[in-house]
Amino acid sequence: MKKKALITGITGQDGSYLSELLLEKGYEVYGMVRRASVERFDRIAHIQDRINLVQGDLTDQSSLDEAVKTIQPDEVYNLAAQSFVPTSWNQPTLTGEVTGIGTTRLLESVRKIKPDARFYQASSSEMFGKVREVPQTEMTPFHPRSPYGVAKVYGHFITVNYRESYNIYACSGILFNHESPRRGLEFVTRKITYHVAKIKLGLAKELRLGNMDAKRDWGFAGDYVEAMWLMLQQSEPDDYVVSTGETHSVENFVSLAFEHAGLDWKKYVVIDPKFMRPAEVDLLVGSPEKAKKQLGWTPKVSFSELVKMMVDADIKLLKCAKY
């Protein structure tokens, strides 16, 4: 009998890659989507005939209850969130409601209706914020520097609380930055590669950015969803840092992206103060040792391969749109 998986945030970057992985493993995949006047299914269009979409919203308890009751999932992956950090300062209450309290609502649905389901919570390296140690591990204290990071800390600890209080198999994956050609254009990595492609094709003349010195641990989203799945296949639930163990600055990313397109980034990049964060997270780099040892997980795509993959994909995308 096929295992059933329920994924919130299925139309996002991670949801699309996770859906592909679970389909390959023979799962019956269900995705929860919010009702919207303009629906965006482009990331899952190629597999939409193989997955089942149900309406639901992390702000609405009854819709979550109904989804869990109807599907009776074996595994629940909570990937949905208001996940764009700059927006969290403009919409801090909404971010807390969806990203933080929404996790509690979904856990409540599992607790009441399908307590034997295995639950994955998408935690974030943004929880570390003003880091206390380098590299960051599962034991590093959190010091979030944005409303998004604060909401993720709540979601993380409420998951731990339900695991310890109700004996639910619940795991948190503390994922460091993970990118792909499916990343939203609002995120700095995709903004960079998309503008590099536009400049290369003569469709733009500059790229405006904020803090070029911020350092991040960047990996490929397609690799990271495998770690999510592996967490729910263990004998006991636990929390894991998922990262590459390498750190690169935004300037490094920019330089490599322009170089791959045969361009000199210094001729096109403009520093714009409006893209500076109110409170910056200067350095994030994770230690994936626990995930490597206990899950047998290792990242496959290197930093340079990731950047080149994204630039190539955006050049191809814009060429198709142009012609």
N, C-alpha and C positions, 0 to 999 in steps of 0.2 A: 504493500500500500504506500502510495506517495506521501511524503511529508508535506505539510502545508506551512508556508511562511507568509506572514503579514508584514509588509514594509510601509512605514509612513515616510513621506518624502521620496516616493518612488520616481517622480518625474525629475528629480535633481540629479546632479553628477553621480553621487555615490549610489543612489537608488537604482540608476540605470545599470551601472557596472555590477552591483550586487544581484540584480534581477538576472542578468546574463549568467553569472556564476551559478546561481541556484537552479536555473533552468538546465544548465549543463549537468548538474548533479541530480537531476530528475525530480526536483521539487514542483509542487503546485504553488505558483506564486500569485499572491494577492497584493495589490497596491492601494493604499488609501489616498484619495485625492480630494481637495477642496472644490466645491462648486465655484466656478468663476465665469464671467461673461466671455472672457478670452482664455481658452484653455491651451496650455503649452505642453504638448506631448512629443516634441521633436526628439528628445533624448531617448525615448523609448518607442518611437514609431516603428523601428525595425523589428521589435519583438511584441508589439501591442496585441497581435493576434494570438500570442501564447501566454499572456498574463491576464489576470482578472482584476478589474478596477472597481473599487467600491467608494462611495462618497463618505466622507468623514472629516472631522476637524478637531485638532488638539484643544481648541477652546470650547468644545461641546461634548460634555460627558456622555450624553445619551447616544450620540453617533458612534463614539468609541465602543460603548457597551454593545451596541447593535452589531458592529463590525466583528468584534471578538466572539459574540454569541453565534453569529451566522457562520463565520469561517471556521471556528474552533482550531486556531492555528497551533502547530507544534513549536514554532519559533516566531518571535516578534522582534522586528528590528526598528527601533525608533530613530529614524534619521531626519525627520522633519524638524524645522526650527526657523526662526528669523535669524539667519546665519551670517548676515553681512555686518561686520563690526562697525563701520562708520554709521550705518543706519540705527544702530542700537543707542547712540547718543541722542538722535532725533526722536526715536520712539522707544524710550527705555521701559515704559509700562507694558507696551505690546510685546517687547522682547521678553520681559519677565513672564508674562502671561502665557506665551506660546512655548518658549524655549525652556522655561523653568516649571511652571505650574502644569503645562501640557504634559510633561513627563509623568507627573504625579497622577494625572487623570488616566493616562494609559496604563500605568502600573495598577491603579485601582480596578480598571476593567479586567486586567489579567488576574488580579487577586480574587475578585468576586466570581468571575465566570470561567476562567481557564488557568487555575493556579499551577498546573503542571507544565504550562508552556514555558519555554526558555526565552529570556528577555535580554536584548542587547540595547544599551544606551550609548548614543554617540556623544561621548565627552570630547573635550577639545584642549589642545595645548594652550589656548588663550586663558585657561584657568590659572596657569602658572604666572602669567603677567610679569610683574616685577620679580624676576626669578631669584630664589634663595641659594641655588646651587647649579653648577654646570657639570655634566648634563643633567637634565631633569629626569627623575625616575618616578615610579609609582608611589614612593614615600616622600617626595618633595612637597613641602607645604605650598598651598595655593595663595596667590596674591593677585587676583584679577584686576585688570586696568581698564575695563570697559563694561557697560551694562550687559553686553553679550557674555563676557567672561564670567560675570557674577551669576547670570542666569544659568550658565552651564555648570558652575559649581553647585548650585542648588539641585539641578537635574542629576548630577553625579552622586551627591550625597543622599538624595532621596532614593536613588537606585540601591545604594549600599544599605540604606535603612530598611527597605522592603526585603532585601535579601536576608538581613540579619533578624528582622522582626517576624517575617512571615514564611521564612524558609523557601522563598521563591528563587529559582535558578535565574539570577540577574547579574549581568556583567556590564562593566563600563569599559569601553575602549577609548583611551586618551590618545586620540589621533593628532599627530602633528600635521602641518600643512601638506595637503595632498591635492595635486592638480592633474589636469588632463585637457585635451581639446574640448571636452564637454563642460569645462568650468564656465561659470557665468561671466559675462563681459565686465561686470562691476568689480570683480576681484582683480587685484593688481597684476597677478601673473598673466591672466588672460588679456587684461588691458594692454599689457606690454606686447605680447605676441601678436595680438590683433592689430595694434598700431604699427608694429614692425612690418607686418604684411601689407597694410595700407600704404605705408611710406614706400616700400619696395615696388608696389604696383602704381605709384604715382597718385594715390587717392588721398594722401595726407602729407603734411609738411613737418609736423612736430608731434611729440608725445609729452604730455604734462604730467608730472609726478610729484609726490611729496617727499617723505624721508627716504633717501637712497641708502642710508647707512644701516637701516633695520636689518637684522639677520634672522633667517628662518631655516628650519629643517624641512626641506621640500622633497616629497616623494610622489609616486604615481598612484592615482586613485584606484586604478585597476588592481594594483598589488595590495592596497590596504583593505579592500573589501574581503579578500581572502582571510585576512586576520580576523575580521568580524565573524565570519562563519566559523573559523576554527575555535573561537572563544566559546561558542555554544555547543561544541562537540566534546568538551572535556568532562571528566567525571565530577568535578566540583567547579562552581562558578568563582570567578575572580576578576580583578581589574588589571588591564595591561596598557603600557605605553606602546604605541605603534609609531615608529619613526625610522629614519635612515641612520641616525647617529652622526650626520654631517650637517654643517651649517654654512649658509651662503648669504651674502648681502643682496639687497635689491639691486644694487649696482652690478654685482656679479651676474645676476639674472639678465639684466638689461644688456650688459656687454656681450654675453654669449648669444642672446637672441639676435641682436643687430649683426654680430659677426657672422652668424650662420646665414644671414640674408645678404652678406657682402657689403654691409654698411658700417659707418663709424657713428656710434651712438652719440658722441659728444656734439655732433652737428645737428641733432634733432631733439634731444631731450631738454625740456624746460622745467625747472623747479618751481612749483606753484604752491604758495603757503596755504591755499584753501584745502589742499589734500593732506595737510598735517593733522594728526590725531590730537585731541585734547590731552590725552595721557598715552604716551608711546610705550609699546613693548619692544625693548631694544634687541633682546637676544633670546631665541628659543632653539634649543637643540636637545633632542631626547635620547635616552638610552634604551634601545630595543632588546636588551639582553634577556629580560624575562620572557618576552614574546618569542624570541629565538629559541630559548632553552625549553620552555614549557609547551609552546604551541608548534615548534618546528617551523616558524615563519621567518622568511627573509625577503627583503625587497629585491625585485629583479631589475627594474628600470633605474638607471643611474640619473643623476642630476642633469648632466649634459644631454643625455638621450631624451629626457623629459622635455627640456627646453626646445630642442630641435624638433621633436615630435609635434609640439604645440605650434611652433612657427610654420612648419610645413603644412599642418592641417588648416591654419588660418589663411595661408597663401592659396591653397586649393579652394577653400570656401569662398574667398573673395573673387577668385578667377571664375568660378562657376556662377556667382552672382552677377559678375560683370558681363559675362558672355552668354 
